[in-house]
């Protein structure tokens, strides 16, 4: 593995050394992933309170074949954060056919099925399960070089949890988990993703038995974990995503000009279905016919579509291309440094989200902070609805009811031209408590204090478990939670 420490210095050692965090953050900048913002702020906040921080992630080249890179994200990473990049990459995203095996070249579907089985044999998670050994060795190596006081594992991938448990088993280093959306809950469709007695269920139970703290992004997910594991209910904390202040325009909204054409915009990962996008575009098309304020309106879609070889080459991009005559366009991803200017060029926003009550999305806070009218395209019972409740420039949630979406677009157009400065200021004020800096500062300070003050041994169903100072002697079956794939 390769390490980098921009403007860094040797770690202090011995008595009085600074506390050290190992942060398993696959998706850390410059990865062009939505999780990168949360990870960056978390690491920066630990540095702010005087901790040494070592981030363990994967090489930038791996993100180049996945979701892409945004080097502007690095501009606000504390220069004393040490980054360890592991030579891990998704094998299924390789596009160089010279590196294909014969089976992949001749029978790609069978090859992919076999790959997923191999991955899940190592850890019960498709795609990333085979990374377990490398991650475990990495955290042990980092700890050997610079003893850690806490490990924080951000998921996905969930295989990070195996590395957290390995370090606790071998050296007693306490760990916390940032589940964000959660593992055993199907946040998109609702309900549980797997049963408690499944292999993944056994793993999750063991991980949460010993963790210092569990972070999730909203109350419905927190309730799921408190009900599923009552004995760790007091360790479950809601740490919302929030937004970065520099991502919203600090200038007054531009003067709307319906004659020249209002501009509606969507910024975010385009991860919804073609059906959902199709309903949005049909409603947009009809709204332009009915509403005079929308006759010359444009709808700009910005963000990442797809991953790997399917990036910007799928049914979603085809739908957008076919709607060009209706003023719809796709402008590609937006660099972090250009987000504020992008919002500043729009008159209203379209919030398209998948899932229901278990999904919040980090974008809802950012959208709210712009002070622009918002059209929602998501389930009525969605956590974003709870965040936006009371927003004076929000058209409300109506699911995929096309007729009501037509009305929403028309209502948003009227809001654009009628909204007062007081209304826009009120929206921004409502968003103030949701700055990512504020939310993560509180969460990090609480976790850091707990990690340094709490004993290393946590009660598990009333019994205290003592991790060994020696390497674990558990065999593969035991370390997999007693279940072998």
C-alpha positions in Angstrom: 0.0 0.0 0.0 1.1 3.6 -0.6 0.9 6.4 2.0 0.8 10.1 1.7 0.9 12.9 4.2 0.9 16.3 2.7 2.9 18.7 4.8 2.7 16.1 7.5 5.2 15.2 10.3 6.1 12.1 12.3 3.5 11.1 14.7 4.1 11.9 18.3 4.8 8.8 20.4 5.2 7.9 24.1 3.6 9.6 27.1 1.4 12.5 26.2 1.1 11.7 22.5 -1.9 13.0 20.7 -4.9 10.6 20.3 -5.0 8.8 17.0 -8.0 7.9 14.8 -7.9 5.3 12.1 -10.8 6.3 9.8 -12.0 3.6 7.3 -13.4 5.9 4.7 -13.7 4.4 1.3 -15.0 7.2 -0.8 -12.8 9.9 0.8 -11.7 12.8 -1.5 -10.9 12.9 -4.4 -13.6 10.3 -5.0 -16.5 11.9 -6.7 -19.0 10.4 -4.3 -21.7 12.0 -2.3 -20.3 10.4 0.9 -17.0 12.3 0.3 -18.4 15.5 1.9 -19.4 13.7 5.1 -16.1 11.9 5.3 -14.0 15.0 4.7 -15.8 17.0 7.5 -15.6 14.1 9.9 -11.8 13.8 9.4 -11.4 17.6 9.6 -13.3 17.8 12.8 -11.1 15.2 14.5 -8.1 17.2 13.4 -9.7 20.4 14.8 -9.9 18.9 18.3 -6.2 17.8 18.1 -6.4 14.2 17.0 -4.0 12.6 14.6 -6.0 11.1 11.7 -5.1 8.3 9.3 -7.7 7.8 6.6 -7.7 4.3 5.0 -9.3 4.4 1.5 -8.6 3.0 -2.0 -6.4 4.4 -4.7 -7.7 7.3 -6.8 -7.3 5.2 -10.0 -10.0 2.9 -8.6 -12.5 5.8 -8.5 -11.5 6.8 -12.0 -13.0 3.6 -13.3 -16.0 3.8 -10.9 -17.7 7.2 -10.2 -14.9 9.5 -11.3 -12.7 12.0 -9.5 -13.1 15.6 -8.2 -9.7 17.0 -7.1 -11.4 20.2 -5.9 -12.6 18.2 -3.0 -9.1 18.0 -1.7 -8.8 21.7 -1.3 -10.5 21.7 2.1 -8.9 18.5 3.5 -6.7 19.3 6.5 -3.2 19.0 5.2 -2.1 17.0 8.3 -4.5 14.2 7.7 -2.5 11.1 6.6 -4.1 9.1 3.8 -3.4 5.4 3.2 -4.5 4.3 -0.3 -5.0 0.5 -0.8 -4.6 -1.2 -4.2 -8.2 -2.3 -4.2 -10.6 -1.9 -7.2 -13.9 -3.4 -8.4 -12.9 -6.3 -10.7 -16.2 -6.1 -12.5 -15.6 -2.5 -13.6 -12.4 -3.4 -15.5 -12.9 -2.4 -19.2 -9.5 -3.5 -20.6 -10.4 -6.7 -22.4 -6.8 -7.7 -22.5 -7.1 -8.3 -18.7 -10.3 -10.5 -19.1 -10.1 -14.1 -18.3 -11.3 -16.6 -20.9 -14.5 -17.2 -18.9 -15.3 -13.5 -18.6 -14.7 -12.9 -22.3 -16.8 -15.9 -23.5 -19.4 -16.2 -20.7 -19.7 -12.8 -18.9 -22.9 -13.5 -17.0 -21.6 -16.8 -15.6 -18.3 -15.1 -14.7 -20.1 -12.3 -12.8 -22.2 -14.9 -10.9 -19.1 -16.8 -9.9 -17.3 -13.6 -8.9 -20.2 -12.6 -6.6 -20.2 -16.1 -4.9 -16.4 -15.8 -4.3 -16.8 -12.4 -2.8 -19.6 -13.5 -0.4 -17.6 -16.5 0.7 -15.0 -14.1 2.2 -17.5 -11.7 3.7 -21.3 -11.6 3.3 -21.3 -8.6 1.0 -21.4 -8.8 -2.8 -18.9 -6.6 -4.8 -16.7 -5.8 -1.8 -16.5 -9.0 0.3 -13.1 -10.0 -1.2 -11.5 -6.8 0.2 -11.6 -8.1 3.7 -8.1 -9.5 4.0 -6.5 -6.4 2.6 -8.5 -4.1 4.9 -7.7 -6.2 8.0 -4.0 -6.2 7.3 -4.1 -2.4 6.6 -5.5 -1.4 9.9 -3.2 -3.7 11.8 -0.2 -2.2 9.9 -1.4 1.4 10.7 -1.9 0.6 14.3 1.6 -1.1 14.5 3.2 2.1 13.1 1.0 4.6 15.1 -1.1 3.1 17.9 -4.7 4.0 17.5 -7.1 5.2 20.2 -10.2 4.8 18.1 -11.3 3.3 14.8 -14.3 4.8 12.9 -15.7 2.7 10.1 -17.9 4.4 7.5 -20.1 2.2 5.5 -20.5 1.3 2.6 -18.7 -1.0 2.0 -19.8 -3.1 5.0 -16.7 -5.2 4.8 -15.0 -2.3 6.7 -16.7 -3.8 9.7 -14.5 -6.9 9.5 -11.4 -4.7 9.8 -12.8 -2.8 12.8 -13.6 -6.1 14.6 -10.2 -7.5 13.7 -8.4 -4.6 15.3 -10.6 -4.8 18.4 -10.0 -8.5 18.7 -6.3 -8.3 18.4 -5.4 -5.0 20.2 -8.6 -3.9 22.0 -8.9 -0.7 20.0 -12.4 0.7 20.5 -14.4 1.3 17.3 -17.5 3.2 16.2 -19.6 2.7 13.1 -21.1 5.3 10.7 -23.7 3.2 9.0 -25.3 6.3 7.4 -28.2 4.3 5.8 -27.8 1.1 7.7 -27.0 -2.5 6.7 -30.0 -4.7 7.8 -32.5 -2.2 6.5 -33.6 -1.9 2.9 -33.7 1.9 2.8 -35.1 2.0 -0.7 -38.0 -0.5 -0.5 -38.5 -0.5 3.3 -38.3 -3.5 5.6 -35.3 -5.6 6.5 -32.5 -6.4 4.1 -31.7 -9.7 5.9 -32.8 -11.7 8.9 -31.1 -11.7 12.2 -30.1 -15.4 11.8 -28.5 -14.9 8.4 -24.7 -14.7 8.0 -24.9 -11.0 7.5 -27.3 -10.8 10.5 -24.8 -12.6 12.7 -22.0 -10.3 11.6 -24.1 -7.2 12.2 -25.0 -8.3 15.7 -21.4 -9.1 16.7 -20.2 -5.7 15.3 -22.9 -3.7 17.2 -22.3 -5.7 20.4 -18.9 -4.2 20.8 -19.1 -0.9 19.0 -18.7 2.3 21.1 -21.3 4.3 19.0 -23.5 3.8 15.9 -24.2 6.8 13.7 -27.2 6.9 11.2 -28.6 9.7 9.1 -32.2 9.9 10.3 -34.7 8.9 13.0 -36.5 6.1 11.2 -33.2 4.3 10.7 -32.2 4.9 14.3 -35.6 3.5 15.4 -34.9 0.4 13.3 -31.6 -0.3 15.1 -32.9 0.5 18.6 -35.8 -2.0 18.1 -33.6 -4.7 16.5 -30.9 -4.4 19.1 -32.4 -3.0 22.3 -29.1 -3.6 24.3 -27.3 -1.1 22.2 -30.1 1.5 21.9 -28.3 4.1 23.9 -25.3 3.9 21.5 -27.4 4.7 18.4 -27.1 8.4 17.4 -28.7 10.4 14.6 -26.0 12.3 12.8 -27.6 14.0 9.8 -25.7 14.7 6.6 -26.2 18.5 6.4 -24.7 20.8 3.8 -21.5 22.7 3.2 -21.9 26.5 3.5 -19.7 27.0 0.4 -22.1 25.0 -1.7 -24.9 27.6 -1.7 -24.7 31.0 -3.4 -24.0 33.8 -1.0 -25.4 36.4 -3.5 -29.0 37.3 -3.9 -31.0 35.1 -6.3 -30.8 36.2 -9.8 -33.8 38.3 -11.1 -36.3 35.9 -12.8 -37.0 36.6 -16.4 -39.9 34.4 -17.7 -39.6 35.9 -21.2 -36.0 34.8 -21.5 -36.9 31.5 -19.8 -36.8 30.4 -16.2 -34.3 27.7 -15.4 -35.1 24.7 -13.2 -32.2 22.5 -12.1 -31.4 19.1 -10.6 -28.0 18.5 -9.0 -27.1 15.1 -7.5 -26.5 11.5 -8.4 -28.9 10.3 -11.1 -29.7 7.0 -9.4 -33.4 6.8 -9.9 -35.3 4.6 -12.3 -36.1 5.4 -15.9 -39.8 5.2 -14.9 -39.4 7.9 -12.3 -37.5 10.1 -14.6 -40.0 9.5 -17.4 -42.9 10.7 -15.1 -40.9 13.8 -14.2 -40.2 14.6 -17.9 -43.8 14.0 -18.9 -45.0 16.3 -16.1 -42.5 19.0 -17.1 -43.6 18.8 -20.7 -47.2 19.2 -19.8 -46.5 22.0 -17.3 -44.7 24.0 -20.1 -47.8 23.7 -22.2 -50.2 24.9 -19.5 -48.2 27.5 -17.6 -47.3 30.8 -19.4 -44.3 31.3 -17.0 -42.8 28.1 -18.2 -43.2 28.5 -22.0 -39.5 29.2 -22.5 -38.3 27.4 -19.4 -35.3 25.1 -19.3 -34.6 22.0 -17.1 -30.9 21.3 -16.5 -29.9 18.0 -15.0 -26.4 17.9 -13.5 -24.5 15.1 -11.7 -23.2 11.5 -12.2 -25.2 9.0 -14.1 -24.1 5.4 -13.8 -20.7 3.9 -12.9 -17.9 2.3 -14.8 -18.6 1.5 -18.5 -22.2 2.5 -18.0 -21.4 6.0 -17.0 -23.6 8.4 -19.1 -24.4 5.5 -21.4 -27.8 4.1 -20.2 -31.5 4.5 -20.5 -31.6 7.7 -18.3 -29.3 9.6 -20.6 -31.4 8.4 -23.6 -34.6 9.8 -21.9 -32.9 13.2 -21.3 -31.6 13.4 -24.8 -35.1 12.6 -26.2 -36.5 15.5 -24.1 -34.2 18.1 -25.6 -37.0 19.7 -27.5 -38.7 20.4 -24.2 -35.8 22.4 -22.9 -34.2 19.5 -21.0 -30.5 19.0 -21.0 -27.8 17.1 -19.2 -24.6 19.0 -18.3 -22.6 16.3 -16.6 -21.0 16.3 -13.1 -20.3 19.6 -11.2 -17.0 20.0 -9.5 -17.3 20.8 -5.8 -15.7 24.2 -6.4 -18.5 25.1 -8.9 -21.5 24.0 -7.0 -22.4 27.4 -5.6 -22.2 29.0 -9.1 -24.4 26.3 -10.5 -27.2 26.9 -7.9 -26.8 30.6 -8.5 -27.6 30.2 -12.2 -31.0 28.5 -11.5 -34.4 29.9 -10.5 -35.9 26.7 -8.9 -34.8 23.2 -8.0 -36.2 19.8 -8.6 -35.5 17.2 -5.9 -35.7 13.7 -7.3 -35.2 11.0 -4.7 -35.6 7.3 -4.5 -36.9 5.4 -1.4 -39.2 6.4 1.3 -39.2 7.1 5.0 -35.7 5.6 5.6 -34.0 7.9 3.0 -33.1 11.5 3.6 -30.4 12.4 1.1 -27.8 15.0 1.8 -29.0 17.2 -1.1 -32.2 18.2 0.7 -30.3 20.3 3.1 -28.3 21.9 0.4 -31.4 22.6 -1.7 -33.1 24.2 1.3 -30.2 26.5 2.0 -30.3 28.0 -1.5 -33.5 29.8 -0.7 -34.9 28.7 -4.1 -38.3 27.1 -4.7 -38.3 23.3 -4.6 -40.3 20.8 -6.5 -40.2 17.4 -4.8 -40.4 14.1 -6.7 -40.3 11.4 -4.1 -42.7 9.4 -1.9 -44.9 11.4 0.4 -43.7 9.4 3.4 -40.0 10.3 2.9 -37.6 11.7 5.4 -36.9 14.6 3.1 -40.6 15.6 3.6 -39.9 15.9 7.3 -36.9 18.0 6.7 -38.8 20.3 4.3 -41.9 20.6 6.4 -42.8 24.2 6.9 -40.6 25.4 4.0 -42.5 28.3 2.4 -41.1 27.8 -1.0 -41.7 24.0 -1.2 -44.5 22.6 -3.4 -44.9 19.5 -1.3 -44.5 15.8 -1.9 -46.9 14.0 -4.2 -45.1 10.8 -5.2 -45.2 10.0 -8.9 -48.7 11.5 -9.4 -48.1 13.1 -12.8 -51.1 15.5 -12.6 -50.0 16.8 -9.2 -46.4 17.1 -10.5 -47.7 19.3 -13.3 -49.3 21.5 -10.6 -46.0 21.5 -8.6 -44.0 22.8 -11.6 -46.5 25.5 -12.2 -46.6 26.5 -8.5 -42.8 26.6 -8.4 -42.8 29.0 -11.4 -45.2 31.3 -9.6 -43.0 31.1 -6.5 -40.0 32.2 -8.5 -41.6 35.4 -9.6 -43.6 36.1 -6.4 -41.2 35.1 -3.5 -40.2 37.9 -1.2 -36.7 38.5 0.2 -38.1 37.8 3.6 -39.4 34.3 2.5 -36.0 33.4 1.0 -34.2 34.6 4.1 -36.6 32.6 6.2 -35.7 29.4 4.3 -32.0 30.0 4.7 -32.5 30.6 8.4 -34.4 27.3 8.7 -31.4 25.6 7.1 -28.8 27.1 9.4 -28.8 24.3 12.0 -28.1 21.8 9.2 -24.6 22.9 8.2 -22.4 19.9 8.0 -19.7 21.6 10.1 -22.2 22.1 13.0 -23.6 18.6 12.8 -20.3 16.8 12.6 -18.6 19.0 15.2 -21.2 18.0 17.8 -21.0 14.3 16.8 -17.2 14.1 16.7 -16.7 15.9 20.0 -19.1 13.5 21.7 -17.5 10.4 20.1 -14.0 11.5 20.9 -14.8 12.3 24.5 -16.5 8.9 24.8 -13.6 7.0 23.2 -11.0 8.5 25.6 -13.1 8.2 28.7 -14.9 4.9 28.3 -13.3 1.5 29.3 -12.1 -0.7 26.5 -14.5 -3.5 27.5 -18.1 -3.1 26.6 -20.9 -5.2 28.2 -22.5 -7.6 25.8 -25.9 -8.8 27.1 -24.7 -8.1 30.7 -21.3 -9.8 30.3 -18.0 -7.9 29.9 -15.9 -9.1 26.9 -12.2 -8.7 27.2 -10.3 -8.4 23.8 -7.0 -10.1 23.7 -3.7 -8.2 23.3 -2.5 -11.1 21.1 -3.5 -11.9 17.6 -6.8 -13.7 17.4 -6.7 -17.5 17.3 -10.3 -17.7 16.0 -10.6 -19.7 12.8 -12.3 -18.4 9.7 -15.7 -19.9 10.7 -15.7 -18.3 14.1 -14.6 -14.9 12.7 -17.4 -15.1 10.2 -19.9 -15.3 13.1 -20.1 -19.1 13.2 -21.4 -19.3 9.7 -19.4 -20.4 6.7 -20.7 -19.5 3.2 
